[in-house]
Amino acid sequence: MKYSLSIVLLYLTSLCATAQSWYVADIDTIKQSGYYNIQLDKRIIAVSNNADFLDIRINDTIGNEVPYFVRAQSPVRAVNEFISYDLESNTTKDSINTIVVRNENGENLNRFSIVIESAEVDKYVTIRGSNNLKQWYIVKKRENITYSGFKEGNNEILIVDFPQGNYKYYELTLTNNQSSPLQILKVGRFKNSNIYAQQTEIDLGTFIRKDSTDKKTYIRFPNLEYNYRLNKLTFYINSKAEYLRKAELNGKDYSIRFNLSSKGENTIVLNSTPISPEGVIVIDNKGNPPLVIDSIKAYALNRYLCAYLEEGQCYTLVIGNKDIAPSSDYDIKYFQDEIPEDLQIVKTSNFEKIEAATHSNEREKMWIEKPVFLWSIIILVGLFLSAICYKMIREMKKKEE
């Protein structure tokens, strides 16, 4: 009985099976055996279901799995001169660091770079501003900055962006999820702070804008084919008048606030943020005329897999196949520090979507499933119940007499 039931369930499951899809891409020809950095096409990054690319597999000609690890790529690289700000104070208590930065010349500031000794903890920052060290005003609410910057030797450089201002003093309060404070070495800025790791421009297609009666401008990208992960957005605005507008990038699970200003570069740094046709940029114009936006350019970090590839072999990337269990349990990950970073780069080609065969759920109905038979049964049951009711009513009347 159990065996028969299993067969029936298996059959029903096959009838209800739905189509599945995944993606594949070929790795360019390998001319010499060795380790390579495999540059991921932006479409591959977009369709991967995992931020760490755990759903990507490298297969050789006969389908054997090839071990790899994902190259880390920091979104910001500081290569220019670091200018330190004078500190009014730098105090600690328990796990709290409080730093007061002097800005006595009234320089317009919108970013601090905080150099600390590397610490494997979650880091948060709050910023206040003051002109007299007595009355303080909120500038930036508490924000997680654990992954906001990059590492440099034994140090970490945390990048903190905030609304542009020119307070004479800025108070930075850093907290973490442990009981001891961070070792803060200095606070300052890079002479040219907008220097990024290698990025590739992504074509977002034509954008559609709507200047609404609620005094806001809505911008969408309806022609996006994939949910690209962005690391930088640059707005090119045509305006003779000075402006400062609050704006938001709203997606399915996130909302990122930023400012557009005639005094700034209007470049927003993102953390591999996905953008889709459903996403929208909202610019709050208040009582001002809507901004004229000539173009919006998007950029994404180049990401790489590192693997040992054999000469003469043909390799294929398989992305997003749900039948393959996510895994990063490759031995190579224990040796990634010993493998040089400046390896030869190979790219991918022939990116395409694979549709799995769909089992047909159409079959000829059995005679007991046809409407005529079913309605016949319903009518017969109805007549039978009616007869029983009629008989019961007659018997009840006889008893009353």
Phi, psi and omega per residue, in radians:
M1 nan -0.825 3.121
K2 -1.057 -0.668 -3.129
Y3 -1.136 -0.776 -3.136
S4 -1.104 -0.722 3.130
L5 -1.088 -0.688 3.124
S6 -1.101 -0.721 3.128
I7 -1.085 -0.735 -3.138
V8 -1.111 -0.794 -3.140
L9 -1.087 -0.707 3.122
L10 -1.101 -0.708 3.134
Y11 -1.126 -0.789 3.137
L12 -1.110 -0.662 3.117
T13 -1.088 -0.716 -3.137
S14 -1.147 -0.550 3.125
L15 -1.234 -0.559 -3.072
C16 -1.600 0.027 -3.077
A17 -1.074 2.416 3.129
T18 -1.920 2.793 -3.098
A19 -1.200 2.508 3.064
Q20 -2.148 2.619 3.131
S21 -2.337 2.680 3.026
W22 -2.621 -3.053 -3.043
Y23 -2.258 2.661 3.090
V24 -2.390 2.733 3.056
A25 -2.678 2.539 3.127
D26 -1.587 2.482 3.018
I27 -1.532 2.394 -3.113
D28 -1.000 2.790 -3.060
T29 -0.978 2.358 3.109
I30 -1.691 2.070 -3.065
K31 -1.641 -0.276 3.141
Q32 -2.664 2.372 -3.128
S33 -1.123 2.486 3.116
G34 2.733 -3.091 3.095
Y35 -1.403 2.458 3.129
Y36 -2.370 2.634 2.916
N37 -1.647 2.085 -3.111
I38 -1.698 1.937 -3.118
Q39 -1.339 2.233 -3.118
L40 -1.486 2.206 3.015
D41 -1.013 2.548 -3.118
K42 -1.078 -0.465 3.082
R43 -1.236 -0.609 3.091
I44 -1.113 -0.781 3.117
I45 -1.074 -0.669 -3.088
A46 -1.187 -0.707 -3.046
V47 -1.530 -0.201 3.083
S48 -1.126 2.344 -3.093
N49 -1.498 0.029 -3.046
N50 -2.301 2.318 -3.116
A51 -1.106 -0.456 3.126
D52 -1.705 0.153 3.087
F53 1.075 0.585 -3.137
L54 -1.267 -0.215 3.129
D55 -1.675 0.263 3.073
I56 -1.760 2.376 3.071
R57 -2.197 2.517 3.004
I58 -1.871 2.107 3.128
N59 -2.018 2.483 3.070
D60 -1.526 -2.935 -3.019
T61 -1.023 -0.670 -3.082
I62 -1.721 0.203 3.043
G63 1.610 0.095 3.099
N64 -1.234 2.471 -3.139
E65 -1.361 2.355 -3.126
V66 -1.868 2.143 3.137
P67 -1.122 2.582 3.106
Y68 -2.709 2.934 2.921
F69 -2.362 2.775 -3.100
V70 -1.592 2.210 3.080
R71 -1.229 2.281 3.037
A72 -1.293 2.516 3.137
Q73 -2.473 1.855 -3.116
S74 -1.233 2.447 -3.092
P75 -1.257 -0.348 -3.113
V76 -2.297 2.357 3.063
R77 -2.116 2.245 3.116
A78 -1.744 1.959 -3.107
V79 -2.111 -0.119 -3.116
N80 -1.763 -3.131 -3.071
E81 -1.108 2.360 3.097
F82 -1.658 2.182 3.133
I83 -1.857 2.027 -3.116
S84 -1.452 2.485 3.025
Y85 -1.571 2.614 3.028
D86 -1.245 2.415 -3.128
L87 -1.833 2.267 3.042
E88 -1.283 -0.635 3.113
S89 -2.808 2.758 3.107
N90 -2.608 1.658 -3.013
T91 -2.097 2.774 3.107
T92 -2.325 2.614 3.028
K93 -2.689 2.081 -3.065
D94 0.965 -2.085 -3.131
S95 -1.791 0.364 -3.063
I96 -1.952 2.218 2.987
N97 -1.856 2.267 3.089
T98 -2.134 2.066 -3.108
I99 -2.127 2.328 3.043
V100 -1.952 2.063 -3.095
V101 -1.713 2.318 3.087
R102 -1.453 2.426 3.030
N103 -2.472 0.978 -2.978
E104 -1.162 -0.358 3.120
N105 -1.461 -0.044 3.119
G106 1.203 0.573 3.124
E107 -1.166 2.461 3.066
N108 -1.254 2.097 -3.089
L109 -2.109 2.523 3.034
N110 -2.541 0.142 3.135
R111 -2.722 2.391 2.974
F112 -2.074 2.450 2.984
S113 -1.922 2.058 -3.055
I114 -1.877 2.082 -3.133
V115 -1.673 2.142 -3.128
I116 -2.290 2.807 2.937
E117 -1.204 2.391 -3.082
S118 -0.942 2.358 -3.130
A119 -2.542 2.242 -3.111
E120 -1.542 1.241 3.134
V121 -2.476 2.865 3.010
D122 -1.400 2.348 -3.039
K123 -2.110 2.405 -3.118
Y124 -2.296 2.657 -3.133
V125 -2.414 2.540 2.984
T126 -2.270 2.464 -3.103
I127 -2.185 2.356 3.007
R128 -2.196 2.773 3.121
G129 -2.216 2.654 3.138
S130 -2.676 2.694 3.054
N131 -1.900 -0.092 -3.092
N132 -2.475 0.125 -3.131
L133 1.162 0.167 3.128
K134 -2.006 -0.972 3.133
Q135 -1.637 2.067 -3.092
W136 -1.933 2.543 -3.125
Y137 -2.223 2.482 -3.126
I138 -1.204 2.374 3.096
V139 -2.025 -0.764 -3.116
K140 -2.505 2.199 3.107
K141 -1.260 2.938 -3.069
R142 -0.986 2.262 -3.107
E143 -2.454 2.505 3.083
N144 -1.349 2.130 -3.133
I145 -2.088 0.372 -3.088
T146 -0.962 -0.746 -3.073
Y147 -1.976 0.515 -3.045
S148 -1.421 -0.303 -3.032
G149 -2.260 -2.290 -3.065
F150 -2.750 2.945 3.134
K151 -1.756 2.585 3.103
E152 -2.530 1.743 -3.069
G153 1.174 -2.236 3.125
N154 -1.523 0.025 -3.046
N155 -1.921 2.784 2.945
E156 -2.014 2.514 3.053
I157 -2.048 1.946 -3.126
L158 -1.593 2.269 -3.131
I159 -1.781 2.120 -3.113
V160 -2.105 1.970 3.060
D161 -1.709 2.548 -3.126
F162 -2.669 2.874 3.134
P163 -1.005 2.358 -3.077
Q164 -1.048 2.400 3.121
G165 -2.785 3.092 -3.121
N166 -2.430 0.666 3.035
Y167 -0.996 2.637 3.103
K168 -1.298 -0.405 3.134
Y169 -2.424 2.438 3.054
Y170 -2.156 2.249 3.113
E171 -1.804 2.092 3.097
L172 -1.852 2.120 3.087
T173 -1.924 1.982 3.138
L174 -1.850 2.309 3.070
T175 -2.213 2.830 3.082
N176 -2.497 3.073 -3.041
N177 -1.624 0.340 3.060
Q178 -2.092 -3.090 -3.046
S179 -1.642 -0.092 -3.119
S180 -2.007 2.706 -3.115
P181 -1.379 2.996 3.026
L182 -1.467 2.729 3.031
Q183 -1.642 1.768 -3.117
I184 -1.624 2.163 -3.063
L185 -1.618 -0.765 3.141
K186 -2.907 2.823 3.090
V187 -2.246 2.356 -3.123
G188 -3.011 -2.599 3.125
R189 -2.604 2.787 3.023
F190 -1.591 2.474 -3.087
K191 -0.989 -0.610 2.988
N192 -2.268 1.585 -2.963
S193 -1.436 -0.270 -3.132
N194 -1.587 1.088 3.085
I195 -2.029 2.202 -3.003
Y196 -2.095 2.836 3.011
A197 -1.181 3.032 -3.080
Q198 -1.050 2.237 -3.118
Q199 -2.302 2.745 3.114
T200 -2.115 2.374 3.119
E201 -1.255 2.460 3.135
I202 -1.995 2.310 3.131
D203 -1.430 1.931 3.133
L204 -1.498 -0.047 -3.086
G205 1.345 -3.056 3.128
T206 -1.250 2.292 3.106
F207 -1.667 2.655 3.113
I208 -1.933 2.268 3.126
R209 -2.055 2.573 3.081
K210 -2.382 2.088 3.058
D211 -1.575 1.816 -2.975
S212 -1.518 2.870 3.106
T213 -1.225 -0.226 3.080
D214 -1.466 0.258 3.084
K215 1.148 0.562 3.087
K216 -2.238 2.628 3.064
T217 -1.841 2.264 -3.138
Y218 -1.961 2.232 -3.106
I219 -2.132 2.256 3.129
R220 -2.290 2.807 3.127
F221 -2.138 1.426 -2.997
P222 -1.253 -0.289 -3.043
N223 -1.652 0.132 3.138
L224 -1.127 2.238 3.131
E225 -1.552 -0.479 -3.115
Y226 -2.319 2.783 3.082
N227 -1.512 1.404 -3.082
Y228 -1.138 2.574 3.082
R229 -1.730 2.025 -3.005
L230 -1.766 2.590 3.063
N231 -2.100 -0.147 3.108
K232 -2.789 2.385 3.021
L233 -2.175 2.302 3.107
T234 -2.153 2.216 3.133
F235 -1.757 2.281 3.077
Y236 -1.887 1.857 -2.986
I237 -1.958 2.336 -3.137
N238 -1.817 1.790 -3.122
S239 -2.650 2.207 3.071
K240 -1.405 -0.449 -3.135
A241 -1.512 2.701 3.051
E242 -1.227 2.577 3.136
Y243 -2.632 2.689 3.022
L244 -2.615 1.857 -3.057
R245 -2.103 2.425 2.993
K246 -1.442 2.458 -3.108
A247 -2.495 2.855 3.126
E248 -2.437 2.524 2.934
L249 -1.906 1.934 -3.058
N250 -1.903 2.205 3.081
G251 -2.095 -2.915 -3.085
K252 -1.107 -0.752 -3.048
D253 -2.172 0.361 -3.074
Y254 -2.708 2.821 3.022
S255 -2.546 2.077 -3.083
I256 -1.998 2.154 -3.121
R257 -1.705 2.536 3.101
F258 -2.772 3.004 3.123
N259 -2.017 2.572 2.965
L260 -1.962 2.178 -3.014
S261 -2.426 2.516 3.076
S262 -1.214 -0.230 3.138
K263 -1.674 -0.096 -3.083
G264 -2.033 3.124 3.135
E265 -1.501 -0.159 -3.132
N266 0.968 0.740 3.060
T267 -1.974 2.199 -3.096
I268 -1.918 2.205 3.109
V269 -1.540 2.257 -3.121
L270 -2.097 2.833 -3.112
N271 -1.930 1.278 -3.112
S272 0.876 0.845 -3.094
T273 -1.391 2.204 3.137
P274 -1.306 2.463 3.066
I275 -2.215 2.363 -3.063
S276 -2.303 2.979 3.094
P277 -1.035 -0.420 3.131
E278 -1.417 -0.261 3.136
G279 -1.214 2.742 -3.094
V280 -2.564 2.465 2.997
I281 -1.780 2.217 -3.111
V282 -2.019 2.154 3.103
I283 -1.945 2.145 -3.122
D284 -1.538 1.864 -3.099
N285 -1.503 -0.321 -3.020
K286 0.912 -2.169 -3.116
G287 -1.635 0.149 -3.069
N288 -1.583 2.730 3.052
P289 -1.104 2.537 3.098
P290 -1.033 2.553 3.127
L291 -1.286 2.564 3.040
V292 -1.613 1.943 -3.095
I293 -1.802 1.942 -3.124
D294 -1.245 -0.748 -3.119
S295 -2.834 2.833 3.049
I296 -2.298 2.150 3.139
K297 -1.928 2.443 -3.114
A298 -2.094 2.559 -3.122
Y299 -2.383 2.628 3.099
A300 -2.361 2.546 3.128
L301 -1.144 2.490 2.975
N302 -1.291 2.250 3.122
R303 -2.073 2.607 -3.004
Y304 -2.360 2.538 2.873
L305 -1.789 2.515 3.084
C306 -1.993 2.232 -3.109
A307 -2.631 2.750 3.044
Y308 -1.568 2.080 -3.078
L309 -2.056 2.445 -3.073
E310 -1.628 2.476 3.075
E311 -1.067 2.377 3.080
G312 1.498 -0.250 3.113
Q313 -1.402 2.636 3.007
C314 -1.853 2.284 -3.063
Y315 -2.103 2.539 -3.134
T316 -2.264 2.402 2.994
L317 -1.608 2.322 3.048
V318 -2.005 2.176 -3.024
I319 -2.160 2.216 2.971
G320 1.353 0.365 3.073
N321 -1.384 1.955 -3.039
K322 -1.226 -0.237 3.091
D323 -1.346 -0.196 3.127
I324 -1.758 2.118 -3.119
A325 -1.183 2.363 3.094
P326 -1.033 2.372 -3.137
S327 -2.776 2.472 3.017
S328 -2.277 0.423 -3.033
D329 -1.514 1.128 3.087
Y330 -1.867 2.455 3.131
D331 -1.053 -0.507 -3.051
I332 -1.038 -0.436 -3.093
K333 -1.140 -0.403 -3.139
Y334 -1.376 -0.175 -3.074
F335 -2.091 0.200 -3.048
Q336 -1.137 -0.472 3.107
D337 -1.232 -0.346 -3.127
E338 -1.598 -0.181 -3.123
I339 -1.632 2.180 -3.097
P340 -0.975 2.585 3.123
E341 -1.418 -0.574 -3.043
D342 -1.529 1.025 3.116
L343 -1.498 2.901 3.054
Q344 -1.136 2.425 -3.107
I345 -1.726 2.299 2.992
V346 -2.038 2.587 -3.101
K347 -1.928 3.133 -3.128
T348 -2.035 2.825 3.127
S349 -2.605 3.063 3.085
N350 0.980 0.763 3.079
F351 -1.197 2.248 3.134
E352 -2.688 2.796 3.127
K353 -1.686 2.372 3.128
I354 -1.916 2.202 3.080
E355 -1.770 2.166 3.107
A356 -1.256 2.613 3.117
A357 -1.100 2.391 -3.136
T358 -1.723 2.240 3.079
H359 -1.246 2.323 3.125
S360 -1.227 2.340 3.103
N361 -1.862 0.269 3.098
E362 -1.747 2.298 3.095
R363 -2.611 2.822 3.112
E364 -1.263 2.294 -3.104
K365 -1.246 2.489 3.058
M366 -1.259 2.809 -3.070
W367 -1.078 -0.512 -3.131
I368 -1.352 -0.161 -3.139
E369 -1.725 -0.132 -3.050
K370 -1.333 2.562 -3.063
P371 -0.973 -0.681 -3.107
V372 -1.038 -0.789 -3.135
F373 -1.144 -0.777 -3.097
L374 -1.101 -0.764 3.115
W375 -1.164 -0.597 3.089
S376 -1.069 -0.784 3.121
I377 -1.067 -0.768 -3.122
I378 -1.079 -0.754 -3.134
I379 -1.133 -0.769 3.141
L380 -1.075 -0.764 3.118
V381 -1.096 -0.691 3.123
G382 -1.104 -0.768 3.115
L383 -1.106 -0.711 3.140
F384 -1.077 -0.795 3.136
L385 -1.144 -0.658 3.115
S386 -1.105 -0.728 3.135
A387 -1.099 -0.735 3.130
I388 -1.102 -0.763 3.138
C389 -1.092 -0.754 -3.140
Y390 -1.074 -0.747 -3.136
K391 -1.120 -0.713 -3.134
M392 -1.150 -0.679 3.138
I393 -1.132 -0.735 3.133
R394 -1.105 -0.722 3.130
E395 -1.141 -0.641 3.124
M396 -1.158 -0.668 3.120
K397 -1.149 -0.689 3.128
K398 -1.086 -0.692 3.137
K399 -1.154 -0.597 -3.140
E400 -1.217 -0.586 3.129
E401 -1.258 nan nan
